[in-house]
Amino acid sequence: MGTRATLKALQKYRNKIPKEVYRNLRMAVLEADYAYEGPFYNHNPITCVASFKAIDKIVTRYFGFEDGVIIKRGRKGPIVDAKTILIYETWQRGIFQSLYGIAEMFEGFSHVAIIYHLSRYKAFIENDKRFRADAIKITQLINKHYEKVAKKEQLVQDNNFED
């Protein structure tokens, strides 16, 4: 079964499966099957979603929003700023291999909206001091999170003994 046929079948049963399961399955079909060998990059759909949710949680806590507010539709200033930073960090860290993968994580988004937010990020970093300060602080928090995760993974690898 090809990609187009799989997507049609998935669309047919969309109302019969949970929304989160539908998103994960659709993303798995749209994403490539190979892994990029970077420090934290693994393009397994399950780990992509987990990485995205970890970054979403950091950004949400920083801005003091309720969980899930950023990925829903909304055009209020602070939510849009948080959404722009979340999209940029997701794209910059290579969590998904395509803009379509990032767009699937947001309600009502397409790859065009992702491109818009990436260009918006660049313009705001250059011109808005408050936005730049927020973006730098969030990047530092995400880097700390990744360092902590890397240390845990290293501890697990160190404790695995071969027979």
Buried (B, 14 or more C-beta within 10 A) or exposed (E): EEEEEBBEEBEEEEEEEEEEEBBBBBBBBBBEEEEEEEEEBBBEBEBBBEBBBBBBEBBBEBBEBEEEBBBEEBEEEBBBBBBBBBBBBBBEBBBBBBBBBBBBBBEEBEBEBBBBBBEBBEEBBEEEEEBEEBBEEBBEBBEEBBEEEEEEEEEEEEEEEEE
